[in-house]
Structure formats: C-alpha cells, structure tokens
C-alpha cells in the first residue's frame, strides 16, 4: 500500500509543506476551487510529486468524508496538511466560524479516525488566535472538546456575541489550537501526532488581499513595527511543517507554534501595544 499525504487547501503554505514531506508518497490535494487545485497540482507534479486533485468544502462533513474515502482507497494516510480557510476580509463572521472553526474540527475528527500509525498532521492556525484575550477555562474546554456538530451552537459563538469578522477569525484560530491539543490525545491512541502552526503575515495571495484591503494599513504597520521587520515566506512555514511532520518532531504533539516575526511580542510588550 502506498503512503498518502492529504493537503486541504491549494494555497502556497500547504504546497510548501507538501513539497518537503511528500517525496515517494501520493498527494491528494483538495480545494474548494478545482482550478486552484489543478494549478497547484501542476506545480507539485513539476517538482516531482505524484498528485491527484479533488474539490472539498470544509464546512461540509459529507464533503470531507468524500476526501477521506478517496485518500484511503489509494493507500495509508500518513499525513494531513490542513491549510484551507477564509480570512477576515473575505467572509462574514458566520462563514468564518463555519469554515475555519467547524470545518477544522470535522477534519480532525474524520482524519483522526483513519490516520495511520506513525502518521502526523499540521493545521495552519494564525497569529490572530494569540491576540484574542484570555478565555475562561470553560470556554477553552468547550472549543477544544465540544463534538464538532454542536460547536456552532455554543452560546459564545452566537451572532450577538461575535459581531465582526476579525473577532470570529480570532476565535476560530484560538479554537483550532485548542482543538488540536484535545485531538492529540485521541490521535495518540492511533500512534499519530497533530500540531498547529500559527503564522503571522506570510506573503501569499491571501495576505496580499489583506495588505491591499480595508485592513491594509494595520498590516503594513504590523510588519514595520515587528522585531523582525518583514513578512514571512511560505517556505519558512514549510520548514516548520516538515519538522512537525517528520522524524525530528516525533516528541511534539498537541502543540502550537507561533511564527510571526515577533508581531505578537510587539503587540503585548512593544510598539504595537493597543493604547
């Protein structure tokens, strides 16, 4: 049986991780947009990888199950790279919670049922999750452990509580890292590992949308006033992804890796601190 790596989201971060961990394996690349999946597959195929594509709507359990079915038919799923999502400038609070929060929870449930022993997964969260104020112990537990199909019914996620897209995004990304922590316990029973990476401003098409969108000025300020003083590249995230999915990361699971050039440090203790 061949080994299969599933990549959810055909963007440049997912591709960068896949390039580093998929040699000699079959890559199933799934995206909401078939054209995006095909374009990414061409790049990965030209880099020597064996790739097939399909569409997926991560806000639909049925759609995710179709990806699981296709992947397991090809071999043992030893890796999951979840890099799909919508940003605050792209969607309403309800859509962000449905895709970024609920969708991630469903993916972790469904792939946690079939991930092969020795397998590993990486979920792309965001620095945004680190800038949300502290939640209560009960709220943390609810985001981490509520069955996925009940998640969006939580009182803290109702429209009167979450009124803007940025807040929804911060909650979703905090929820992703909490969810991964809880799922790491279950994945561990199968001999598999799962972690999150919380990138800062990485130069992708999505980031360019943000930099030229209504929040552009704030994003440029974040870059200028961060300790590193620049945005990141997909390849830098790929390097961390490869560590977490490979043998060198075998002792790391249930963890979240913040890589944001120090933006969060500057937000709490530097010039980006809110006045």
C-alpha positions in Angstrom: 0.0 0.0 0.0 1.3 3.4 -0.9 1.6 6.2 1.7 -0.8 9.1 1.2 -0.5 12.8 2.2 -3.7 14.8 2.2 -3.5 18.5 1.6 -6.6 20.5 2.3 -6.3 24.0 0.6 -4.2 24.5 -2.5 -2.5 27.7 -1.3 1.2 28.4 -1.1 1.6 27.4 2.5 0.0 23.9 2.0 2.2 23.5 -1.1 5.3 24.5 0.7 4.8 21.9 3.5 3.7 19.2 0.9 6.9 19.7 -1.1 9.0 18.9 1.9 7.2 15.8 3.2 5.7 14.1 0.2 8.6 12.6 -1.8 7.8 9.0 -2.7 4.2 9.4 -1.5 0.9 10.1 -3.2 -0.5 13.6 -2.6 -4.3 14.1 -2.6 -4.8 17.8 -3.0 -8.3 19.1 -2.2 -9.6 22.7 -2.6 -12.9 24.4 -2.8 -11.9 25.6 -6.3 -11.0 22.8 -8.8 -9.0 25.3 -10.9 -6.8 26.2 -7.8 -6.3 22.5 -7.0 -5.3 21.8 -10.6 -2.9 24.8 -10.8 -1.2 23.7 -7.5 -1.1 20.1 -8.6 0.8 21.1 -11.8 3.4 23.0 -9.7 3.8 20.0 -7.4 3.9 17.5 -10.3 6.6 19.5 -12.0 8.6 19.3 -8.7 8.5 15.5 -8.9 5.5 14.7 -6.7 2.7 12.2 -7.5 -0.6 14.2 -7.2 -4.3 13.8 -7.7 -6.9 16.5 -7.0 -10.5 16.9 -5.9 -12.8 19.5 -4.6 -13.7 19.9 -0.9 -16.0 22.2 1.1 -14.5 22.0 4.6 -17.7 23.3 6.1 -19.4 20.1 5.0 -18.8 16.8 6.8 -20.1 14.9 3.7 -17.6 16.6 1.5 -14.7 15.9 4.0 -15.8 12.2 4.1 -15.5 12.0 0.3 -11.9 13.1 0.6 -11.2 10.6 3.4 -12.8 7.9 1.2 -10.7 8.9 -1.9 -7.5 9.0 0.1 -7.9 5.7 2.0 -8.7 4.0 -1.4 -5.2 5.0 -2.5 -3.3 3.8 0.5 -2.5 4.5 4.1 -3.0 8.2 5.1 0.2 9.1 6.9 -0.1 12.9 6.7 -2.7 15.6 6.9 -1.8 19.2 6.0 -4.8 21.5 6.6 -4.2 24.9 5.1 -7.6 25.9 3.9 -9.6 28.8 5.4 -11.1 32.2 4.9 -9.7 35.5 6.2 -11.5 38.4 7.9 -11.6 40.5 4.7 -13.1 37.6 2.7 -16.1 36.5 4.7 -18.8 37.1 7.3 -18.4 36.0 10.9 -20.8 33.1 10.3 -18.8 31.9 7.3 -15.5 32.2 9.1 -16.9 30.1 12.1 -18.3 27.5 9.7 -15.2 27.1 7.6 -12.3 27.9 10.0 -13.7 26.6 13.2 -16.3 23.9 12.5 -14.5 22.7 9.3 -11.3 22.2 11.1 -13.0 20.3 14.0 -14.7 17.9 11.4 -11.4 17.3 9.6 -9.7 16.4 12.8 -12.5 14.0 13.8 -12.7 12.3 10.4 -9.0 12.1 9.7 -8.3 11.1 13.3 -10.4 8.0 12.7 -8.2 6.8 9.8 -4.7 8.3 10.3 -2.1 5.6 10.1 0.2 4.7 13.0 3.3 6.9 12.8 1.3 9.5 10.9 1.2 13.2 11.6 -0.8 16.3 10.8 -0.4 20.0 10.7 -3.2 22.6 11.0 -2.5 26.1 9.9 -4.0 28.4 12.5 -2.9 32.1 12.9 -1.1 34.7 15.0 -4.7 36.2 15.4 -5.5 33.4 17.8 -2.8 34.7 20.1 -4.1 38.2 20.2 -7.6 37.2 21.5 -7.9 38.0 25.2 -7.9 35.1 27.7 -11.0 32.9 27.6 -12.4 31.1 30.7 -11.4 27.5 31.5 -15.0 26.5 30.5 -14.8 28.3 27.1 -11.4 26.7 26.4 -12.8 23.3 27.1 -15.9 24.0 25.0 -13.8 25.0 22.0 -11.5 22.0 22.5 -13.9 19.2 23.2 -17.5 20.0 22.1 -18.5 17.5 19.4 -18.0 19.2 16.0 -21.6 19.1 15.1 -22.6 21.0 18.3 -19.8 23.6 18.1 -21.6 26.3 16.3 -24.5 26.1 18.9 -22.2 27.3 21.7 -23.5 30.4 23.4 -20.2 32.2 23.0 -20.3 31.8 19.2 -23.8 33.3 18.6 -24.3 36.4 16.4 -24.9 38.7 19.3 -21.6 37.6 20.8 -19.5 37.6 17.7 -20.4 40.7 15.7 -17.3 41.2 13.5 -15.2 39.1 11.2 -11.9 39.7 12.9 -13.3 38.5 16.3 -14.8 35.5 14.6 -11.4 34.8 13.0 -9.5 35.2 16.3 -12.0 32.8 18.0 -11.7 30.3 15.2 -7.9 30.3 15.2 -7.7 30.1 19.0 -10.3 27.2 18.7 -8.0 25.4 16.2 -5.1 25.3 18.5 -7.2 24.2 21.5 -8.9 21.6 19.3 -5.6 20.2 18.1 -4.5 19.9 21.7 -7.5 17.8 22.6 -7.4 15.8 19.4 -3.7 15.0 20.0 -4.8 12.8 22.9 -7.1 10.8 20.5 -4.6 10.7 17.6 -2.0 9.4 20.1 -4.1 6.3 20.7 -3.5 5.5 17.0 0.2 6.3 17.3 -0.2 9.5 15.4 0.6 13.2 16.1 -1.1 16.5 15.3 0.1 20.1 15.8 -0.8 23.7 14.8 1.4 26.4 13.3 0.2 30.0 13.8 1.8 32.0 11.1 1.9 35.8 11.1 1.9 37.8 7.8 3.2 35.4 5.2 3.4 36.6 1.6 0.6 34.6 0.0 -2.2 35.8 -2.3 -4.4 35.9 0.8 -2.0 38.2 2.6 -1.8 40.4 -0.5 -5.6 40.7 -0.4 -5.3 41.8 3.3 -2.5 44.2 2.6 -4.5 45.9 -0.2 -7.8 45.6 1.7 -9.5 47.7 4.3 -7.1 46.5 7.0 -4.0 47.1 4.8 -2.6 50.0 6.8 -2.7 48.0 10.0 -1.0 45.0 8.3 1.8 47.2 7.0 2.2 48.7 10.5 2.5 45.2 12.0 5.3 44.4 9.6 7.2 47.6 10.2 7.0 47.5 14.0 7.6 43.8 14.4 11.0 42.8 15.8 12.0 41.0 12.5 10.7 43.9 10.4 9.4 41.9 7.5 6.7 39.4 6.5 7.4 35.7 6.2 7.5 33.3 3.2 5.6 30.1 2.7 8.9 28.2 2.6 9.7 29.3 6.1 6.3 27.9 7.3 7.2 24.8 5.2 10.3 24.2 7.2 8.4 24.2 10.5 5.7 22.0 8.9 8.4 19.5 7.8 9.9 19.4 11.3 6.5 18.7 12.9 5.5 16.0 10.4 8.9 14.3 10.3 11.0 12.1 12.5 12.8 15.1 14.1 9.4 16.1 15.5 8.5 12.8 16.9 8.2 14.1 20.5 6.0 17.1 19.5 2.2 16.7 19.6 -0.7 18.8 20.8 1.5 21.9 20.4 1.0 25.3 18.7 4.0 27.0 17.0 3.7 30.8 16.7 5.8 32.1 13.9 5.0 35.7 13.3 8.3 37.7 13.2 7.5 38.8 16.7 4.3 40.7 15.9 2.6 39.2 18.9 5.5 40.0 21.2 5.3 43.6 19.9 1.6 43.6 20.4 1.9 42.7 24.1 5.2 44.3 25.0 6.3 46.7 22.2 5.2 49.4 19.9 2.1 47.6 18.6 0.5 47.5 22.1 -3.0 49.0 21.9 -3.2 52.3 23.8 
